[in-house]
Amino acid sequence: MTAEAYARVGLAVADAFSPCWHTKYEVNLLPVTSIRQNIDPGWIPFVTTQPSPEFTTGHAVQSGAAATILTDLRGE
């Protein structure tokens, strides 16, 4: 059971990674840029953001993939 869980989660996370990054560059949403262009040109975020589009987030996509597999294996 443990080996199956590791294998399925690993496959799901790997499978989720490519569409996540494809969507990032298809949507190309840059919230910092959007805020500066549409709301406040002088706005500075508290935390530096990465130089890639921020939507969709890789952590959320991969966590969702892992959660789906683990729920399927273990139930709610």
Residue pairs with C-beta under 8 A, 6 or more apart in sequence:
1 73
4 73
5 69
5 70
5 73
8 69
8 73
9 65
9 66
9 69
9 70
12 65
12 66
12 68
12 69
13 62
13 65
13 66
15 65
16 61
16 62
16 64
16 65
17 58
17 61
17 62
19 61
20 56
20 57
20 58
20 61
20 62
21 58
23 55
23 56
24 52
24 53
24 54
24 55
24 56
25 53
27 53
27 55
27 56
28 53
29 53
29 54
29 55
30 53
30 54
31 49
31 54
31 55
32 43
32 45
32 49
32 54
35 43
36 42
36 43
